[in-house]
Amino acid sequence: MIETGQPAPDFTLPRDGGDMVTLSALQPKAVVLYFYPRDDTSGCTKEALAFTDNLAAFEAAGAVVLGVSKDTVAKHDKFRDKHSLGVPLLSDADGDVCERYGTWKEKQMYGKTYMGIERTTFLIDGTGTVREVWQKVKVPGHAEAVLEAVKAL
């Protein structure tokens, strides 16, 4: 798991709509990089909507918000359109970025063990350094807490 104070691993991933996003190209803006399990599930939808609802405030504070999952760009497009999402959704289909950030973990549900993305958010400053990490995120109030951390940078 990437920790506070470490450099954020750079990457280039496709996003909804088909464009490519390179993390280092976003400097000197701060980046809120949130990893979520799957498009169009209850918690993931609520999280994406919360970040979308606060997007103007994040932008005013000088931050870019990016969601990352292993879903395809086509699934991201459907998810974005269905819920009118404003947050760019990045496709890490092969899981490389999830692995490098330490969010691909063993999980358990209903007594079964499986591998999946642990809901995690990283706040990366304008120099590419991780300033805060939220693990095992609970969605209610999370986007607002992250916004307060961005404002405190």
C-alpha positions in Angstrom: 0.0 0.0 0.0 1.3 3.4 -0.9 1.6 5.5 2.3 1.5 9.2 3.2 4.8 11.0 2.2 5.6 8.6 -0.7 5.6 9.6 -4.3 2.5 8.6 -6.1 3.2 6.0 -8.8 2.7 7.5 -12.2 0.4 5.9 -14.7 -1.5 6.4 -18.0 -5.0 4.9 -18.2 -7.9 5.3 -20.6 -11.0 7.1 -19.2 -14.7 7.2 -20.0 -15.0 8.8 -23.4 -11.8 7.1 -24.6 -9.2 9.8 -23.8 -6.0 8.9 -21.9 -5.1 10.3 -18.5 -1.5 10.5 -17.2 -1.2 11.3 -13.5 2.0 13.4 -13.8 0.5 15.5 -16.6 -2.0 16.9 -14.1 0.7 18.6 -12.0 0.7 21.2 -10.4 -2.9 20.4 -9.5 -3.7 18.2 -6.5 -5.3 14.9 -7.4 -8.0 12.9 -5.5 -7.5 9.4 -6.8 -10.3 7.1 -5.5 -10.4 3.4 -6.2 -13.8 1.7 -6.1 -14.9 -2.0 -6.7 -17.4 -1.8 -9.6 -19.5 0.4 -11.7 -23.2 0.7 -11.0 -23.2 -1.0 -7.6 -24.9 0.7 -4.7 -21.9 2.0 -2.8 -19.9 2.8 -5.9 -22.8 4.8 -7.3 -23.2 6.8 -4.1 -19.5 7.5 -4.0 -19.3 8.7 -7.6 -22.4 10.9 -7.1 -20.9 12.4 -3.9 -17.7 13.3 -5.7 -19.8 14.7 -8.7 -21.9 16.8 -6.4 -18.8 18.3 -4.9 -16.8 18.6 -8.2 -17.0 22.4 -8.5 -15.7 22.8 -4.9 -12.8 20.4 -5.7 -12.0 22.3 -8.8 -12.2 25.7 -7.0 -9.7 24.2 -4.5 -7.3 23.3 -7.3 -7.9 19.6 -7.4 -8.8 17.0 -10.0 -10.9 14.0 -8.9 -10.4 10.7 -10.7 -12.2 7.4 -10.1 -10.4 4.1 -10.8 -11.8 0.6 -11.2 -11.1 -2.5 -13.3 -14.3 -1.9 -15.4 -13.9 -1.3 -19.1 -14.2 2.1 -20.7 -17.5 0.9 -22.3 -18.9 0.1 -18.8 -17.6 3.4 -17.5 -19.4 5.2 -20.3 -22.7 3.5 -19.4 -22.2 4.2 -15.7 -21.4 7.9 -16.4 -24.4 8.3 -18.7 -26.9 6.5 -16.5 -26.1 8.6 -13.4 -24.9 11.9 -15.1 -21.5 11.6 -13.5 -19.0 14.4 -13.9 -16.0 12.7 -12.4 -13.6 11.1 -14.9 -13.6 7.3 -14.6 -10.3 5.5 -15.4 -10.2 1.9 -16.6 -7.5 -0.2 -15.0 -8.6 -3.4 -16.8 -5.4 -5.3 -16.2 -5.2 -4.2 -12.5 -1.7 -2.9 -12.8 -2.4 0.5 -11.2 -4.5 -1.2 -8.5 -1.6 -3.5 -7.7 0.9 -0.6 -7.6 -1.2 1.4 -5.2 -2.0 -1.6 -3.0 -5.8 -1.5 -3.4 -6.1 -5.0 -5.0 -6.7 -7.1 -1.9 -8.2 -10.3 -0.5 -11.7 -9.7 0.6 -14.5 -11.7 2.2 -18.3 -11.7 1.6 -20.8 -14.2 2.7 -18.1 -16.5 3.9 -16.3 -16.5 0.5 -12.8 -15.2 0.0 -12.0 -13.4 -3.3 -9.7 -10.7 -4.7 -11.1 -7.3 -5.3 -10.5 -3.6 -5.0 -10.6 -2.2 -1.5 -12.4 1.1 -1.5 -9.4 3.5 -1.0 -8.8 7.2 -1.7 -5.4 8.9 -2.1 -4.8 12.7 -1.9 -1.8 13.6 -4.1 -0.4 17.1 -3.9 0.8 19.2 -6.8 4.3 17.7 -6.6 3.1 14.1 -6.9 3.5 13.3 -3.2 0.8 11.3 -1.4 -0.5 13.6 1.4 -3.4 11.4 2.8 -4.7 7.9 2.4 -8.2 6.7 3.3 -8.6 2.9 3.4 -11.7 0.8 3.7 -13.7 3.9 2.9 -17.3 4.2 4.2 -19.1 6.3 1.6 -21.4 8.7 3.7 -19.5 11.9 4.3 -16.3 10.7 2.5 -16.2 13.1 -0.4 -16.8 16.0 2.0 -13.9 14.9 4.3 -11.6 14.6 1.3 -12.6 18.1 0.2 -11.7 19.5 3.6 -8.3 17.8 3.3 -7.8 19.3 -0.2 -8.6 22.7 1.2 -6.0 22.2 3.9 -3.1 21.5 1.5 
